């Protein structure tokens, strides 16, 4: 898989709507963070969980030392420590399930809390944002993460989906299947986002872009970058195929010329 970023050409009205949607996803993110922080505090108040967590980190440290000193060869001591580590993980996971701190739990919570934004954000985009919060929770629970933090609006620069047919959808002559029959394109190359049609600038002279767009799209991500004159908007296309060889693309371009 590789990512192809294409610039958007939104109108002033489009920019206003996009800004509102970025505000919504920012709000959803912080609502989930607030909930996760509350649940983590409850979890850390559980004595049995705390003891299991301390033991888990001790076992992880011992395993690291053994791997460093034993050239990654599995010994009986390794196997014993791995078995102990797995037992401790089961204990910890039982508590995280009880306090609704799984990935699925956070996704469900985010969807419920974002119901009033259903006309602005798709359910998969809300779930994806919850997944980003969960990645922080997972680091706190099982790695070296110390805390999960609230996000500033200015640092909210992406709205990501999970499929090419939900949320932000890309359209061109070779990618027509992502649109339902009731949705009609306005531009020859565009994205459609819950009723909003925005023109996409595709440089057809760039063979790298042309070759990339031959692949199937896994999902789309709306991206914004701040410049001196304000926010500029892009669509990131996550394409299932490997990235084209730039050198080959340049050679093809020379042959065409």
N, C-alpha and C positions, 0 to 999 in steps of 0.2 A: 504493500500500500504506500502511496505517496500523496502529498498535499499540493494542490494547485490553487494559488490565490489570484483572484481576478477582481479588478476594481469595479465598484458600482457607480452608477450615475443617478443618484436620487434627486428628486425635486426638493424645494424648500419644505413643501408639505410632507414629503416622504421623510425628510430628516427629522421633522418634529415628531412624527409617529415612531420612528426608530429610537429617538431619544427617550420617549415614553416607555418603550419596550425594554430598553436597557435599564431604566429606573425600576421597572417591574422585576426583572431577573435579579437585580441587586437586592431588592427588598426580599425576594424569596430566599436568596442565599443567606442573608442575615437572620431571617426568621428561623431557618433550619439550624444555623449556628447557635442561636440563642437556645433553642430546644435541646440540641446536642450537649451544650455546656451544662444545662440543668440536669440532664440524664447522667452525664459523666460524674457530676458532683454526688449524685445519689449512689452511683455505682462505687465510687471510691470510698464511700462511707461504709460499705460492706466489708466487715473484717475478713471473712473467708476469701473474698475476691482479692483483697489487698495482699493477704498472705500468699495466695497463689501467684499473683503478679510479681511479687518480690522473688519468689522461688523460680518463676519462669525466666526472669532476667539473669538470675544467678546461673541457671542451667545454660542459657544462651552464651554467657561469658565463658563458662567452662568448655563448651563445645568449640568455641572460637579458638581457645588456647590449644585444645587437642588437635584441631585441624591444622593449626600453624606448626605444631611440633611433630606431627605424625604424617606429614605429606599427604593429607586427605585420605589416608587409608582407614577403612572402617575396622575398628577393634571392638572387643566386647564392651569396653567402657563407652565407646561411641554409641553403640546400640542401646545400652542401658540409659544413657543420658537422652537419647532421641525418644525412647519410649516414655521417659519421665516428662520430657517437654510436651509430647503429644497429650499426655494425661492432663497436664496443667492447662493446655490450650482448651481442652474439652470443658474443664471447670470454668475457665474464664468466659468461654463462649456461652455457656449456660446462663451466666449472669448478664452478658451483653444482650442475649435474647430476652431475658426477663425485663430489662430496662429499655427495650426497643431501640437498640443502637446498631442494628444490622443495616446493611445497605438497602434491603427491601423496606425496612421500617421507615428509614429516612425518606425514601422515595414516596411512600404512601403518605407520610406526614406532609411533605412538600406539595403534593397534588391537592390534598384537602385544603391546605392553607392558601393555595394560589387559585382557588375556585373563582374568585372575583376577577382574576386576570385571564380567564379562559379565552376571551376574545382577543387577547394580545399575545399570549404565550401558548404554545402547544404543550400537551401533557408530557411528551418525550423531552422537550427542552427543560421543563421543570424537573423531571426525573434526573436528567443529566447534571443539572446544577446541584441537586441533592447528592449525586454520586461524587461530585467534587468536594463537598463537605465531608462525605464519608471517608474519602481518601485521607483527610486530615485526622479524622477520628481514629481510623485504622492505625495511623502512625503513633498516636497517643497510646492506644491500647497495646500494640504489639511491637513497636519500634522505638525510636529515640525522640518522638514528638512530645513536646511538653504541654502544648495547648493549641486549641483552634481559635482563630482570630476572626473578628468581623472584617468585612471588606469595605473599602471606600468606593464611592460611586465612580470616581475617576479611574480606579483600578479595575472596574468591571468593563472589560473590552471584548468579550465574546458571548454569544448566545449559540449554544451547540445543540444539535439534535442527535437522534440515534439511527434514523432511517432516512432515505432520500425522498420518501413519500409523505413525511410528516414534518410540520414546522416549515423551515426554509427549503424550498424545492427549486432545483435548477432546470431550465428549459433551453434547448436549442434544437436544431434540425435532427441531431443524432440522439437526443435525450428527450423524447416526448412521453415516455411511459410513466414518468414520475407524476404527471398531472392527472387528476381524475377527469372524466369526460365532461363534467359540468364546468371545469375551469378552462377558460380560453386565454391563450397567451396574448399579450399586448405588444411585446417586442420580439424580434427574431432570436435574441439572446437575452434572457432575463432570469430573475428569481421571483417566485411567488411566495408570499409569506402572510398567511391568514388574510387574504383579500388584497394585499399590497403587492403591486407589480413594479419592480425596479429594473431598469435596464442594466445589463452587464456589458462592460467593455471587453471584447475579445479581440486580441491582435492576431488576425489570421495569417500574418506574415511571419509570426514566430512559430517555427516548426515544433519547438518544445511544447508549446501550448496546444497546438493542433494534435500532436501525438498523444498528449496526456488526455485530451478530451475524447479519445477513442475508447477509453476504458469505462467500465461501469462505476457509478458513484455509490459509495457506501453510505455516506451521510454528508450533510452540509453544515457549515458553521458561519455565522455572521460575525464579522470582525470589524472593529473600529480602531483607528490610530489617530492620536492627536497631533496636529500640525499647527503652525503659527496662525493659520486662517480658520482653525476649528477642526472638528472631527471629520476624517475621511473614512468612508465605509467600503468594505470588501466582502467577498464571499470566499471562504475556504472550502474547496471541494476535496473530500477525502476519497481518492480513487483507488480501487482495489488492485490495479496492476502496478508493477514496479515503475519507478520513474524512468522516462526515456533518457537515453544517453545523449547528453548535451552536445558532445562532439559529433555524434552521428547526425543530430538535428542540424548542426551548422553545415555539415557536408552536404546534406540533402538540400539545404537552403541555397548553397552555392550552385548546385547542379540545376536547381529550378531557375536561378537567375541566368 
